[in-house]
Amino acid sequence: MIGSVRGEVLEIALDHVVIEAGGLGYRVNATPATLGTLRRGDETRLVTAMIVREDSMTLYGFANTEARELFGLLQTVSGVGPRLAMATLAVLEPDALRAALADGNTVALTRVPGIGKRGAERMIVELRDKVAAFAGAGDTVPAASGSPIREQIVEALVGLGFTAKQAEPATDTVLADDPGAEVSTALRAALKLLGRSR
């Protein structure tokens, strides 16, 4: 298993980064918060989780081990796979996720696309006692490089489970408020806006 990847950042997209390590370019899926800490051409290190399926091998990257452990913990809940676990960490940073689970806050959890009230309740019941084991700082989100392109943000939101009818107005609102926003900043703002409107 690949537990971490360190090397030069070759490419940053809305949902993944390509890091060159040992002459190979590794595509690593990551949340907007994690991607926001990276810059093309810089050397970086991400802790990773490798998910092996019959038809694919996928790397998921995290800024710290706490986020990776939460990613694994989320998948112990029935019906939660890697994609939904990443969407959860995209909407709720580790500290907020732990607080929502510990407090039984179904409203916060249902902000994640793909998690309804019943799914949120199941997550709380199964994970409430386990999250106390995780402590530490959540991901920080410095500004990221990139150009604010509406279609990219809409596409990323749809990929996270929102409908185009939800994603387009949220993206337009964010870009109207801050026309010069960078892509990861605008995506994060759109996620927060959509979370409040659910």
N, C-alpha and C positions, 0 to 999 in steps of 0.2 A: 504494500500500500504506500501511496505517496502522502507523507504527512506535512510537507511544506515545499514551497518552490521559491528559490531565490535567484534573481537575475535581472536583466535589463527589461524594462517595459517597452514592448514593441508596438502595441496597439491597445487603445482603450475604446470600448464600445459602451452602449448603455447598460448591457447586462453581463459583460465579460471583459477580461483583459487577456492579452497574450504576453507571456513572460518567457524570454529566452534563457534557458538553463542548460548548460552542458551541450550547447549546439542544437538543442531542440526547442521549438516554440510550443509552450503549453498553454492551451486555452483554459482559462479558469473562470467559471461563473461566479459573480459576486454581486452584492447589494450596491445600490447607488452610494450609500454612505462609505463603503469600503473603496469603491472606485474613485470616489471624490478625493481620496488621500493620495492617489497615484498621479504621476506625470510621465508622459512618453519620454524615453531616453534615460530616465533615472533608474537606479538599481533599487529593487524592493524585495521584500520577503513576505509572503502570505502563508499562514498556516492553512492547510487544506484538508478536505475530506474527499475521498474517492468513492464514487458510487458505481458499482459494476452491475450492469444488467445484461440480459442475454444478447441484446443488440447494440449495447453502447457501454463506454467507460467515460464517466464525466467527473471532472474536478470542480469542487466548490471551494472558493477561497474566502478567508476571513482575516481581519486585521489582528485578531488575538484569539487565544485558545478558548476563552470564555464564550465567544460567539460561536465557535465551532462546536463546543460541547452542547450549547443550547440547540444548535441545528440538529445534532444527533438525538438529543432528548425529545425534540418536537416530533421526530419521526417514529418514536415509540408509541405515539397515539394512533389508534386505528383510523385509517383514512387519510393520514398525513404523510405525503411523500416528500422527496427533496424539493420539488418545485413550490409546494405550498409552504414548506418550512422556510425557504428563501423569501417568499412573499411576506411571510410573517416577520422575518428579520428586516425586510425592507421597510415595512410600515412601523414596526415597533423596535426601537433599539434595545439591546439586552437589558438595561436597567428598567425600561418601561415594560418590557415583556415580563420580567420577573415580578414587577409590582402588580401588573394586571392579573397574573396567575395567583399570586399570594393573596390578593385582595378579592379574588372572585369577580373581577371586572369584565363581564361578558361584553359590555358596550365597546370597550377598547379592542377586544379580540375580534369582534365582528366587523371592525374597520378593514380587516384583511380580506381582500377578495377571495372568495372560495370558502370562507368560514362563516357559517350561519350560527344562530343562537344555540342550537343543539350541539354543533361541533365545538363551540366555545366552552359550553358547559362540560363536555367530555374532556377537553384539554385541561380545564381547571381541576376536575376531579382526579385525573390521572397524573398531573404534574405539580399540583400545589405543594406537596411535601418535598418533591425532588428539587425544585428550583432554589430552595434555601441553601443547597450545597454549592451553588455558584455565586461567587462574589467577585467584584472587580469593576474597573471602569468600562463603560461602553465605548463603542466606536466614536471617534471624533470625526467631524466633517469639515475639513478645510476646503477652500475653493478648488474646483477642478478645471482642467483645461477642456475646451470644446466649444463648438458654436451652437447657439440656441436655435435649433431647427425643429419646428412644430411637429413635422411628420415623425421624426425620431422619437420624440417624447410620447406622442400618441401611440406609436407602435410599441414602445416599452411598457406603457400602462396596459395596453391590450394584452401583451405578453404576461403581465402579472395578474390577469384575470378580470380587469375592468372591461366594460363594453365600450365600443367606439363612441356611443352616445354619451357616456359618462366622461370618457377621456378627453374628447375634443373641447367641450366647454371649459373643463378644468384647466387644460393646457392654455387655451385662449386667455382665460382670466389671469393666470400666472404671468404669461408673457406681456399682457397689457399692463399689469402692475409693475413689471420690471423688464422692459424690452431688451436690456443688455445682459440679462441673466445667462449664466453659463448653463450647459445642458444638464449636468448632474444637479445643480442648484435648483433649476426650474423643475426637474423631475421630482425632486424631493418635496418642493413646495406643492406640486400637483398632488402628490400622494397624501400630504397632510390635508389639503383641501378636500379631497375625495373622502378621506377618513372622517372628517367632520360632518360631511353631508350624508353619510350612510345612516 
